Amino acid sequence: MITQKALETAYNQAAPSDEREHALRDAQSSALPSSVVDMLPVVEFIQRQHEEQEFSKSLSRAQVIPFPSRAVSDGKPGMQSVWVNDTYGNAMGEWRERWSGMSFDMLRGMVDQTPILSAVIFTRIRQVKRFCRVPDGGKGPGFQVRLKDPNAKLGTDEQQSIALLQEFFTHSGWERNPRQRARLKRDNFSGLMAKLVRDSLTLDSAPIETEYKRDKRLGIDGMYAVDGATIRLANEVGYRDEDEIFALQVVDGNIRAAYTHDDLIYVPRNPRTDVMVGGYGLSETELLVRVVTGFLNAFSYNTKYFDSNAIPKGLLHLTGEYSDQDMAAFKRYWNAMVKGINNAWTLPVLVSKNQESKAAFENFGVDVNEIMFAKWMTFLTSIICAIYGIAPDEINFESFTAGTSSLSGSDTEEKLINSKDKGLRPLLSHFEDLFSDYIVSEFGDKYVFRWTGLDEEDPQMRWDKDKTILTLNEARKAQGMEEVKGEWGNAPLNPALMSAWQAENQAQQEDYGSPDAGGGGDGSQDGGGDTAEDGMFDGGDKPDEGDQPDGGQDMAKSFGLPVFTVVP
């Protein structure tokens, strides 16, 4: 057993080195086990540690996701894949900026400075506003709330609920008084949609704030359009560890409001899976950056052409005998006469001293003529209209591909139909689904929001179809008119069926083919009776069997006529 004095000597730096080494050797010798039995606990401990490490390795190899996402690590339900780049999001602070070379303010500036973009957006706003009312009689452009099941029977309670929901959308809430709505900063449905459509087409960010009643169990009280340029999505962990907060309103770099999914509806119209974007959409304006740049350059060039006079780049070559004073005077005179829009068509005059003196202008480069400028502007406009899915005729502009496209053909109605299918219909469908999922569902799961009048037939086309299958009384009833009495009320409107109907009606009146026809009893035995044979063939001439076409009975049946059999 080592003594305390030996330990103190071994670790005493002031002791001689030989004494320290001797004491340290004795301490190590005393610590070693004296037999194999004393080593067993150490060996067993090392073995247990090795077994536990192997067991842990086997469990890790069996794991389905070796590198789990935050959702998997926290044990939260929902999407397990990474949908946003955490590194980029954390670097921005408490919210995630939109990962793009164009900010929201720049996108709005593009629209404000480009007349074609403004024309497209204004046109779409005007078109959508036509649908922001409940149509009279259920027909025409508008909106309606109806049962999700079109085959379900509409009861009294459902009718009242639908009427209330439609009134809710008309006023963007339950407040009917327009002055009170103005105090609440609440628009009617037409104003709400105008703001949403503009932000959606410009930014692809058209958020809607939902205001609940004081008792949230009573549902939504109103809805508001929020500036989409001020909304920033929070990080994946939420705002300040509040995972329910998913969006913030940032004005001038300051957080002004925080939203949960109950407070704000934020659904991009053109969503993306890009993890660098993480919830932000892609607007049409962002795709037109280069096109708008070319349009503005051409527009500025043409404007400058008139502002700075129509003098192309070149050199004015003077020949003859001129003094320095003459040249200086000519320069002053020339600049005064030709500069500025007020002197655009002023003719400079040069006075020469002799016949050999003259002036000649030599052009530099190629001058852009009017035709080239018009084609270039038309080409750029056609691209803008193609991205937005709108016909150039709708913005009163000539298409670049006139006569070769459905958007630029000679039939204006056809162009508008194609434009409706490619641009207006998807836009309305987006808001249709949004209102059904986030607004109507708060009041009941059996109602949906739908636009009306988008697929209605043309009145002339509908009449052309109806007159082929309807009778006179059926057509008059559809128009709200009284029915015609008598057999003529059942006459078909289709001229092709009129002769067949007349023949059938006459046959029923004369009772052709009846065994009791005529007063003479058996007409086949009495020559005075009119037989079916005599009625069908004047002069009593009987046709041969081959004269009757095959399938004559089937044809007669198809027109509803009685079938006659001629017996030779």
C-alpha positions as semicolon CSV with decimal commas, in nm:
position;residue;x (nm);y (nm);z (nm)
1;M;0,000;0,000;0,000
2;I;0,151;0,328;-0,099
3;T;0,183;0,591;0,170
4;Q;0,068;0,951;0,162
5;K;0,428;1,066;0,186
6;A;0,518;0,875;-0,133
7;L;0,230;1,039;-0,325
8;E;0,336;1,384;-0,208
9;T;0,691;1,315;-0,315
10;A;0,583;1,188;-0,660
11;Y;0,392;1,506;-0,744
12;N;0,621;1,754;-0,567
13;Q;0,804;1,960;-0,827
14;A;1,063;2,071;-0,572
15;A;1,173;1,715;-0,485
16;P;1,479;1,565;-0,657
17;S;1,398;1,396;-0,986
18;D;1,526;1,050;-0,881
19;E;1,313;1,054;-0,568
20;R;1,010;1,163;-0,768
21;E;1,053;0,884;-1,024
22;H;1,098;0,622;-0,751
23;A;0,787;0,741;-0,569
24;L;0,580;0,751;-0,893
25;R;0,688;0,392;-0,977
26;D;0,575;0,273;-0,638
27;A;0,235;0,449;-0,682
28;Q;0,170;0,289;-1,022
29;S;0,270;-0,057;-0,894
30;S;0,034;-0,032;-0,602
31;A;-0,257;0,068;-0,834
32;L;-0,224;-0,235;-1,058
33;P;-0,435;-0,542;-0,972
34;S;-0,245;-0,815;-0,802
35;S;-0,422;-1,099;-0,987
36;V;-0,645;-1,185;-1,289
37;V;-0,949;-1,191;-1,061
38;D;-0,897;-0,825;-0,985
39;M;-0,895;-0,748;-1,364
40;L;-1,238;-0,908;-1,437
41;P;-1,455;-0,603;-1,350
42;V;-1,251;-0,388;-1,584
43;V;-1,281;-0,641;-1,867
44;E;-1,658;-0,677;-1,818
45;F;-1,706;-0,299;-1,822
46;I;-1,519;-0,269;-2,151
47;Q;-1,724;-0,553;-2,299
48;R;-2,056;-0,392;-2,198
49;Q;-1,952;-0,064;-2,353
50;H;-1,861;-0,237;-2,678
51;E;-2,200;-0,420;-2,692
52;E;-2,394;-0,099;-2,632
53;Q;-2,207;0,076;-2,912
54;E;-2,282;-0,206;-3,156
55;F;-2,651;-0,200;-3,060
56;S;-2,670;0,174;-3,119
57;K;-2,512;0,131;-3,462
58;S;-2,768;-0,132;-3,560
59;L;-3,054;0,099;-3,463
60;S;-2,912;0,387;-3,664
61;R;-2,878;0,168;-3,974
62;A;-3,246;0,075;-3,950
63;Q;-3,367;0,436;-3,939
64;V;-3,568;0,537;-4,246
65;I;-3,446;0,900;-4,251
66;P;-3,080;0,910;-4,144
67;F;-3,080;1,292;-4,163
68;P;-3,426;1,400;-4,053
69;S;-3,574;1,742;-4,121
70;R;-3,689;1,976;-3,847
71;A;-4,042;1,836;-3,867
72;V;-3,917;1,482;-3,814
73;S;-3,683;1,584;-3,534
74;D;-3,958;1,770;-3,349
75;G;-4,211;1,493;-3,410
76;K;-4,458;1,730;-3,581
77;P;-4,720;1,611;-3,831
78;G;-4,719;1,727;-4,190
79;M;-4,459;1,754;-4,461
80;Q;-4,128;1,589;-4,368
81;S;-3,926;1,713;-4,664
82;V;-3,746;2,045;-4,653
83;W;-3,959;2,309;-4,827
84;V;-3,750;2,617;-4,747
85;N;-3,378;2,681;-4,716
86;D;-3,320;2,731;-4,342
87;T;-2,974;2,875;-4,394
88;Y;-3,101;3,158;-4,609
89;G;-3,402;3,215;-4,387
90;N;-3,203;3,237;-4,065
91;A;-2,958;3,480;-4,226
92;M;-3,243;3,725;-4,295
93;G;-3,351;3,742;-3,932
94;E;-3,712;3,709;-3,819
95;W;-3,861;3,672;-4,168
96;R;-3,770;3,544;-4,511
97;E;-3,729;3,788;-4,795
98;R;-3,842;3,702;-5,142
99;W;-3,545;3,541;-5,320
100;S;-3,545;3,729;-5,650
101;G;-3,357;3,995;-5,835
102;M;-3,676;4,203;-5,844
103;S;-3,833;4,336;-5,528
104;F;-4,205;4,399;-5,491
105;D;-4,153;4,772;-5,529
106;M;-3,958;4,720;-5,851
107;L;-4,235;4,503;-5,995
108;R;-4,490;4,773;-5,922
109;G;-4,263;5,030;-6,080
110;M;-4,247;4,820;-6,397
111;V;-4,626;4,821;-6,424
112;D;-4,654;5,192;-6,355
113;Q;-4,393;5,279;-6,619
114;T;-4,515;5,040;-6,889
115;P;-4,846;5,134;-7,056
116;I;-4,898;4,787;-7,202
117;L;-4,874;4,617;-6,862
118;S;-5,111;4,874;-6,714
119;A;-5,355;4,817;-7,001
120;V;-5,351;4,441;-6,949
121;I;-5,407;4,465;-6,573
122;F;-5,678;4,730;-6,604
123;T;-5,858;4,515;-6,863
124;R;-5,854;4,211;-6,636
125;I;-5,979;4,419;-6,343
126;R;-6,273;4,548;-6,550
127;Q;-6,355;4,196;-6,665
128;V;-6,348;4,053;-6,313
129;K;-6,561;4,335;-6,171
130;R;-6,844;4,224;-6,403
131;F;-6,866;3,907;-6,192
132;C;-6,877;4,083;-5,852
133;R;-7,254;4,077;-5,810
134;V;-7,533;3,825;-5,774
135;P;-7,687;3,789;-6,123
136;D;-8,052;3,869;-6,171
137;G;-8,250;3,553;-6,225
138;G;-7,938;3,342;-6,182
139;K;-7,821;3,415;-6,537
140;G;-7,540;3,633;-6,663
141;P;-7,197;3,722;-6,524
142;G;-7,182;3,714;-6,146
143;F;-7,123;3,483;-5,851
144;Q;-7,329;3,249;-5,641
145;V;-7,304;3,024;-5,339
146;R;-7,455;2,685;-5,404
147;L;-7,457;2,334;-5,267
148;K;-7,141;2,133;-5,320
149;D;-7,352;1,841;-5,444
150;P;-7,534;1,961;-5,759
151;N;-7,783;1,674;-5,730
152;A;-7,881;1,750;-5,370
153;K;-8,227;1,891;-5,303
154;L;-8,223;2,252;-5,191
155;G;-8,430;2,295;-4,876
156;T;-8,564;2,607;-4,707
157;D;-8,274;2,627;-4,461
158;E;-8,021;2,589;-4,740
159;Q;-8,189;2,866;-4,940
160;Q;-8,169;3,103;-4,644
161;S;-7,805;3,014;-4,579
162;I;-7,713;3,069;-4,944
163;A;-7,889;3,408;-4,947
164;L;-7,698;3,516;-4,634
165;L;-7,362;3,399;-4,770
166;Q;-7,417;3,580;-5,098
167;E;-7,498;3,895;-4,904
168;F;-7,179;3,845;-4,702
169;F;-6,969;3,840;-5,018
170;T;-7,152;4,138;-5,166
171;H;-7,048;4,354;-4,869
172;S;-6,719;4,171;-4,791
173;G;-6,868;4,106;-4,449
174;W;-7,183;4,142;-4,246
175;E;-7,179;4,523;-4,237
176;R;-7,429;4,656;-4,492
177;N;-7,396;5,030;-4,431
178;P;-7,138;5,169;-4,679
179;R;-7,041;5,455;-4,443
180;Q;-6,975;5,214;-4,162
181;R;-6,776;4,995;-4,398
182;A;-6,567;5,301;-4,487
183;R;-6,495;5,355;-4,117
184;L;-6,384;4,993;-4,093
185;K;-6,163;5,035;-4,406
186;R;-6,369;4,755;-4,561
187;D;-6,444;4,748;-4,935
188;N;-6,741;4,601;-5,109
189;F;-6,683;4,289;-5,313
190;S;-6,609;4,480;-5,634
191;G;-6,345;4,696;-5,466
192;L;-6,196;4,397;-5,287
193;M;-6,156;4,202;-5,610
194;A;-6,006;4,502;-5,791
195;K;-5,727;4,523;-5,532
196;L;-5,670;4,148;-5,522
197;V;-5,653;4,112;-5,900
198;R;-5,405;4,399;-5,932
199;D;-5,169;4,262;-5,665
200;S;-5,204;3,908;-5,796
201;L;-5,114;4,000;-6,155
202;T;-4,836;4,236;-6,045
203;L;-4,682;4,058;-5,745
204;D;-4,852;3,719;-5,725
205;S;-4,909;3,819;-5,364
206;A;-5,272;3,900;-5,289
207;P;-5,328;3,832;-4,917
208;I;-5,669;3,860;-4,753
209;E;-5,706;3,949;-4,385
210;T;-6,000;3,778;-4,215
211;E;-6,168;3,947;-3,920
212;Y;-6,350;3,719;-3,679
213;K;-6,627;3,814;-3,443
214;R;-6,541;3,867;-3,079
215;D;-6,655;3,514;-3,022
216;K;-6,457;3,324;-3,284
217;R;-6,706;3,041;-3,268
218;L;-6,951;3,271;-3,451
219;G;-6,725;3,280;-3,757
220;I;-6,581;3,549;-3,985
221;D;-6,716;3,904;-3,963
222;G;-6,535;4,057;-4,264
223;M;-6,241;4,039;-4,500
224;Y;-5,987;4,295;-4,621
225;A;-5,734;4,318;-4,903
226;V;-5,380;4,365;-4,766
227;D;-5,085;4,520;-4,950
228;G;-4,907;4,215;-5,087
229;A;-4,575;4,400;-5,106
230;T;-4,565;4,433;-4,726
231;I;-4,621;4,066;-4,639
232;R;-4,316;3,859;-4,546
233;L;-4,327;3,491;-4,457
234;A;-4,184;3,396;-4,119
235;N;-3,912;3,137;-4,069
236;E;-4,000;2,772;-4,035
237;V;-3,995;2,794;-3,654
238;G;-4,233;3,089;-3,665
239;Y;-4,191;3,435;-3,522
240;R;-3,999;3,443;-3,192
241;D;-4,066;3,073;-3,137
242;E;-4,440;3,119;-3,197
243;D;-4,490;2,848;-3,458
244;E;-4,854;2,954;-3,519
245;I;-4,735;3,285;-3,670
246;F;-4,649;3,223;-4,033
247;A;-4,650;3,574;-4,185
248;L;-4,555;3,929;-4,087
249;Q;-4,637;4,272;-4,223
250;V;-4,316;4,471;-4,268
251;V;-4,338;4,842;-4,354
252;D;-4,013;5,034;-4,398
253;G;-3,822;4,752;-4,231
254;N;-4,045;4,755;-3,921
255;I;-4,278;4,473;-3,819
256;R;-4,629;4,617;-3,794
257;A;-4,846;4,303;-3,770
258;A;-4,817;3,928;-3,718
259;Y;-5,059;3,673;-3,864
260;T;-5,165;3,319;-3,797
261;H;-5,342;3,104;-4,052
262;D;-5,672;3,217;-3,898
263;D;-5,587;3,584;-3,953
264;L;-5,445;3,587;-4,306
265;I;-5,511;3,400;-4,631
266;Y;-5,189;3,385;-4,834
267;V;-5,217;3,158;-5,138
268;P;-4,988;3,230;-5,437
269;R;-5,157;3,195;-5,774
270;N;-4,836;3,057;-5,932
271;P;-4,672;2,849;-5,655
272;R;-4,324;2,698;-5,682
273;T;-4,133;2,415;-5,512
274;D;-3,805;2,608;-5,510
275;V;-3,662;2,585;-5,155
276;M;-3,500;2,925;-5,205
277;V;-3,846;3,076;-5,255
278;G;-4,026;2,887;-4,978
279;G;-4,388;2,994;-5,014
280;Y;-4,365;3,297;-5,245
281;G;-4,521;3,288;-5,592
282;L;-4,400;3,388;-5,937
283;S;-4,578;3,678;-6,103
284;E;-4,614;3,734;-6,475
285;T;-4,445;4,072;-6,436
286;E;-4,127;3,903;-6,313
287;L;-4,110;3,697;-6,632
288;L;-4,130;4,010;-6,847
289;V;-3,826;4,196;-6,714
290;R;-3,627;4,181;-7,038
291;V;-3,935;4,241;-7,252
292;V;-4,029;4,548;-7,052
293;T;-3,671;4,673;-7,071
294;G;-3,680;4,648;-7,450
295;F;-4,019;4,816;-7,461
296;L;-3,906;5,106;-7,242
297;N;-3,585;5,152;-7,440
298;A;-3,777;5,170;-7,767
299;F;-4,035;5,401;-7,609
300;S;-3,765;5,631;-7,472
301;Y;-3,579;5,634;-7,803
302;N;-3,889;5,735;-7,994
303;T;-3,977;6,000;-7,737
304;K;-3,628;6,141;-7,748
305;Y;-3,651;6,147;-8,127
306;F;-3,924;6,407;-8,107
307;D;-3,792;6,591;-7,801
308;S;-3,444;6,655;-7,943
309;N;-3,555;6,710;-8,306
310;A;-3,530;6,468;-8,596
311;I;-3,159;6,511;-8,668
312;P;-2,987;6,175;-8,712
313;K;-2,631;6,109;-8,608
314;G;-2,396;6,238;-8,872
315;L;-2,153;6,505;-8,987
316;L;-2,231;6,841;-9,146
317;H;-1,966;6,897;-9,416
318;L;-1,910;7,258;-9,528
319;T;-1,707;7,343;-9,837
320;G;-1,595;7,691;-9,943
321;E;-1,419;7,990;-9,802
322;Y;-1,541;8,069;-9,447
323;S;-1,374;8,265;-9,173
324;D;-1,372;8,172;-8,805
325;Q;-1,631;8,437;-8,739
326;D;-1,854;8,292;-9,011
327;M;-1,826;7,940;-8,865
328;A;-1,906;8,057;-8,513
329;A;-2,205;8,252;-8,635
330;F;-2,330;7,953;-8,837
331;K;-2,301;7,721;-8,534
332;R;-2,504;7,959;-8,321
333;Y;-2,761;7,998;-8,594
334;W;-2,785;7,624;-8,655
335;N;-2,829;7,534;-8,287
336;A;-3,091;7,802;-8,241
337;M;-3,290;7,690;-8,542
338;V;-3,297;7,312;-8,504
339;K;-3,282;7,236;-8,131
340;G;-3,597;7,170;-7,933
341;I;-3,939;7,038;-8,023
342;N;-4,065;7,386;-8,115
343;N;-3,807;7,410;-8,393
344;A;-3,852;7,054;-8,521
345;W;-3,951;7,158;-8,871
346;T;-3,754;7,485;-8,900
347;L;-3,539;7,508;-9,215
348;P;-3,184;7,637;-9,154
349;V;-3,047;7,878;-9,414
350;L;-2,681;7,895;-9,518
351;V;-2,550;8,199;-9,706
352;S;-2,240;8,127;-9,918
353;K;-1,986;8,375;-10,044
354;N;-1,939;8,211;-10,383
355;Q;-2,084;7,937;-10,602
356;E;-1,834;7,678;-10,487
357;S;-1,950;7,701;-10,124
358;K;-2,200;7,437;-10,013
359;A;-2,305;7,217;-9,720
360;A;-2,351;6,839;-9,717
361;F;-2,473;6,603;-9,440
362;E;-2,325;6,255;-9,403
363;N;-2,519;5,998;-9,194
364;F;-2,352;5,776;-8,934
365;G;-2,499;5,426;-8,905
366;V;-2,848;5,312;-9,000
367;D;-3,151;5,518;-8,916
368;V;-3,443;5,325;-8,759
369;N;-3,746;5,384;-8,972
370;E;-4,108;5,382;-8,868
371;I;-4,180;5,031;-8,994
372;M;-3,901;4,876;-8,790
373;F;-4,013;5,059;-8,478
374;A;-4,376;4,951;-8,522
375;K;-4,283;4,585;-8,574
376;W;-4,057;4,585;-8,270
377;M;-4,321;4,738;-8,044
378;T;-4,584;4,501;-8,179
379;F;-4,359;4,202;-8,117
380;L;-4,295;4,302;-7,757
381;T;-4,665;4,365;-7,700
382;S;-4,751;4,022;-7,838
383;I;-4,512;3,858;-7,589
384;I;-4,667;4,050;-7,300
385;C;-5,017;3,945;-7,406
386;A;-4,904;3,583;-7,443
387;I;-4,764;3,572;-7,087
388;Y;-5,083;3,719;-6,941
389;G;-5,308;3,505;-7,163
390;I;-5,496;3,797;-7,312
391;A;-5,582;3,883;-7,671
392;P;-5,413;4,197;-7,808
393;D;-5,753;4,309;-7,936
394;E;-5,880;4,332;-7,579
395;I;-5,634;4,612;-7,512
396;N;-5,700;4,765;-7,855
397;F;-5,365;4,658;-7,996
398;E;-5,278;4,486;-8,320
399;S;-5,128;4,141;-8,290
400;F;-4,789;4,071;-8,440
401;T;-4,909;3,744;-8,591
402;A;-5,223;3,877;-8,751
403;G;-5,427;3,611;-8,924
404;T;-5,223;3,314;-8,796
405;S;-5,327;3,276;-8,436
406;S;-5,649;3,224;-8,248
407;L;-5,566;3,538;-8,060
408;S;-5,533;3,742;-8,375
409;G;-5,770;3,602;-8,631
410;S;-6,040;3,787;-8,814
411;D;-6,316;3,662;-8,587
412;T;-6,325;3,892;-8,286
413;E;-6,564;3,665;-8,093
414;E;-6,326;3,373;-8,137
415;K;-6,036;3,580;-8,011
416;L;-6,224;3,682;-7,700
417;I;-6,326;3,323;-7,630
418;N;-5,965;3,208;-7,652
419;S;-5,855;3,494;-7,430
420;K;-6,121;3,401;-7,175
421;D;-6,005;3,042;-7,170
422;K;-5,634;3,122;-7,140
423;G;-5,631;3,414;-6,899
424;L;-5,959;3,511;-6,737
425;R;-6,084;3,163;-6,659
426;P;-5,770;3,050;-6,463
427;L;-5,772;3,379;-6,273
428;L;-6,134;3,338;-6,170
429;S;-6,080;2,971;-6,086
430;H;-5,801;3,067;-5,844
431;F;-6,026;3,300;-5,646
432;E;-6,314;3,055;-5,675
433;D;-6,116;2,786;-5,496
434;L;-5,974;3,037;-5,247
435;F;-6,316;3,165;-5,137
436;S;-6,459;2,813;-5,120
437;D;-6,173;2,674;-4,910
438;Y;-6,109;2,963;-4,672
439;I;-6,434;3,163;-4,647
440;V;-6,738;2,953;-4,734
441;S;-6,604;2,650;-4,545
442;E;-6,617;2,856;-4,223
443;F;-6,997;2,864;-4,250
444;G;-7,057;2,507;-4,360
445;D;-6,899;2,216;-4,540
446;K;-7,179;2,166;-4,795
447;Y;-7,151;2,502;-4,977
448;V;-6,911;2,626;-5,244
449;F;-6,840;2,958;-5,416
450;R;-6,886;2,965;-5,792
451;W;-6,877;3,225;-6,072
452;T;-7,169;3,235;-6,313
453;G;-7,208;3,342;-6,676
454;L;-6,861;3,231;-6,778
455;D;-6,981;2,932;-6,978
456;E;-7,321;3,054;-7,087
457;E;-7,419;2,984;-7,445
458;D;-7,475;3,254;-7,695
459;P;-7,852;3,324;-7,725
460;Q;-7,851;3,259;-8,099
461;M;-7,660;2,931;-8,056
462;R;-7,900;2,821;-7,783
463;W;-8,200;2,899;-8,003
464;D;-8,049;2,712;-8,297
465;K;-8,015;2,406;-8,076
466;D;-8,356;2,435;-7,911
467;K;-8,551;2,469;-8,233
468;T;-8,427;2,129;-8,348
469;I;-8,578;1,941;-8,051
470;L;-8,857;2,159;-7,902
471;T;-9,220;2,189;-7,996
472;L;-9,403;2,522;-8,036
473;N;-9,557;2,512;-7,688
474;E;-9,230;2,405;-7,527
475;A;-9,051;2,701;-7,685
476;R;-9,329;2,942;-7,581
477;K;-9,322;2,808;-7,225
478;A;-8,943;2,861;-7,207
479;Q;-8,999;3,224;-7,308
480;G;-9,271;3,273;-7,046
481;M;-9,551;3,286;-7,304
482;E;-9,890;3,117;-7,300
483;E;-9,929;2,788;-7,480
484;V;-10,117;2,759;-7,808
485;K;-10,436;2,557;-7,789
486;G;-10,492;2,281;-8,034
487;E;-10,272;2,035;-8,213
488;W;-10,048;2,302;-8,361
489;G;-9,906;2,364;-8,014
490;N;-9,742;2,023;-8,034
491;A;-9,592;2,087;-8,377
492;P;-9,211;2,060;-8,391
493;L;-9,006;2,370;-8,469
494;N;-8,765;2,163;-8,675
495;P;-8,870;2,197;-9,042
496;A;-8,724;1,855;-9,116
497;L;-8,972;1,695;-8,877
498;M;-9,272;1,903;-8,978
499;S;-9,373;1,686;-9,276
500;A;-9,343;1,369;-9,069
501;W;-9,554;1,523;-8,791
502;Q;-9,822;1,629;-9,040
503;A;-9,834;1,282;-9,191
504;E;-9,869;1,121;-8,850
505;N;-10,136;1,365;-8,742
506;Q;-10,336;1,307;-9,062
507;A;-10,305;0,933;-9,026
508;Q;-10,441;0,947;-8,673
509;Q;-10,734;1,161;-8,782
510;E;-10,830;0,933;-9,071
511;D;-10,751;0,626;-8,861
512;Y;-10,552;0,452;-9,132
513;G;-10,512;0,083;-9,087
514;S;-10,806;0,043;-8,844
515;P;-11,020;-0,270;-8,901
516;D;-11,332;-0,069;-8,815
517;A;-11,268;0,207;-9,072
518;G;-11,560;0,289;-9,307
519;G;-11,926;0,204;-9,254
520;G;-11,941;-0,096;-9,487
521;G;-11,792;-0,351;-9,257
522;D;-11,514;-0,552;-9,420
523;G;-11,368;-0,323;-9,679
524;S;-11,162;-0,596;-9,836
525;Q;-11,477;-0,776;-9,951
526;D;-11,685;-0,474;-10,044
527;G;-11,560;-0,276;-10,342
528;G;-11,729;0,037;-10,212
529;G;-11,506;0,054;-9,908
530;D;-11,178;0,240;-9,902
531;T;-10,904;0,002;-9,814
532;A;-10,558;0,087;-9,693
533;E;-10,447;-0,030;-10,032
534;D;-10,667;0,225;-10,208
535;G;-10,570;0,503;-9,972
536;M;-10,201;0,462;-10,021
537;F;-10,192;0,405;-10,397
538;D;-10,413;0,614;-10,626
539;G;-10,580;0,429;-10,910
540;G;-10,547;0,098;-10,729
541;D;-10,208;0,025;-10,873
542;K;-10,030;-0,210;-10,644
543;P;-9,657;-0,185;-10,618
544;D;-9,434;-0,480;-10,657
545;E;-9,271;-0,624;-10,349
546;G;-8,939;-0,491;-10,463
547;D;-9,074;-0,135;-10,479
548;Q;-9,083;-0,104;-10,099
549;P;-8,736;-0,016;-9,968
550;D;-8,570;-0,228;-9,701
551;G;-8,610;-0,090;-9,355
552;G;-8,919;0,107;-9,436
553;Q;-9,087;-0,005;-9,116
554;D;-8,788;0,104;-8,907
555;M;-8,787;0,443;-9,075
556;A;-9,158;0,487;-9,009
557;K;-9,110;0,395;-8,646
558;S;-8,824;0,639;-8,608
559;F;-9,057;0,927;-8,703
560;G;-9,340;0,795;-8,487
561;L;-9,556;0,700;-8,786
562;P;-9,790;0,403;-8,800
563;V;-9,661;0,102;-8,988
564;F;-9,869;-0,018;-9,287
565;T;-9,836;-0,354;-9,447
566;V;-9,948;-0,388;-9,809
567;V;-10,090;-0,729;-9,894
568;P;-10,081;-0,813;-10,265
